[in-house]
Amino acid sequence: MAFPLLRMQLSGPVAMRTMEGVVTIVQEGRFQLTDDDGVSHLFLLSHRAAVEPDQLPPLQHHQARVRVHYTPARNLIGFVAHSVERSEMPAA
Amino acid sequence: MDMPARAAEEPQSRLDRMIPNESELTAGVRIEPGKSYGFFTDTTLCIGCKACEVACKEWNNLPADNIGLTGQSYDNTGALSANSWRHVNFIEKAGACGVRDNTQAPFQSGWLMMSDVCKHCHNAPCLEACPTGALFRTEFDTVVVQQDICNGCGYCVPACPFGVVDLSELDGKAHKCTLCYDRLKGGLEPACAKACPTDSIQFGELEDLQERAEKRVAQLHELGAANAYLYGAPGSPGATGDLGHLNAFFLLTDRPETYNLPPAPTRAANRVAPSLGTGLAAMAGLALAAFAILSGRD
């Protein structure tokens, strides 16, 4: 049973992923991001994120387009957001 | 419970605006700062549908957790946690009159179901333990964690006699039911109580709820359920150890332990003085012993 642990050690930390969309719901440090396909995803701010929960409601009020760097959360249907930054709408 | 008087004023299904003081329609109570509000959970009415759990997660944008099967009856939430602020207990009673019996009287159930939640204690131990003031008492007499102030020290977690408060591993902060503080400020009934299809969870002014609960207990006694009693109402089990009363209280039909509730919860602050006294006495004893040993030497 040592193989999974060995594989995890060899693969290193979980790779960071990126998603873009509009912040549609904010509650405390949790927010919902609706992507360009109209699919909504739930994110929780990481304790290491350079974003405070107070900074999320303005993003929702302005329907701001943001880029989120995230990792999957273990045993949760949601993602851990490590950074949230405003982004531009891609050219059509 | 009778239909609230204002409920007939809004017969349409689609609304183009917020209904002012909507709680008057749904719960028959106007929410005003300065009054005490809470939950009365009548476990005899709970059917275990988990609508309260879902409504809580939907409104508060909480993620589904504990993916997989727990193997504990139909309960896959497991327990209250940083991401589950409502939890429906499924208790299969074994032994006398339980679902495991070979014979059972008709129309009797061995199932006990209870939607558990933060009790919003009158003397809240979590609030007393919080060193940063992140936990505070709101204008509706409820207890809420301010996320921007919480430093994740976790003192509130062992202070809670009900095991409600939990630290999230992801954001490192304490989380628990807010009794839908944002909804109360907007004149809305808490999501769980609004979603409950059997009115097992009732929201309202605390005095009204306590009066309603006493009547319900008397009614159940008349119907032959002599084991019905209140947990957390003033002077009842659960309202012990200087906790005062619980703003979220329950009607139970079995011992509190059956529902995973402590029979006599206490404030952690009550144990500070005895602990300090014991520590000082131990130090004094050790100092005396050291003095006696060292003074006996040549």
Interface residues (C-beta under 8 A of the other chain):
Chain A: I25 V26 Q27 E28 G29 R30 F31 Q32 L42 L44 L45 S46 H47 E52 P53 D54 A73 N75 L76 I77 G78 V80
Chain B: W59 N60 N61 L62 P63 A64 D65 N66 I67 N83 Q147 D148 G152 S168 L170 D171 G172 K173
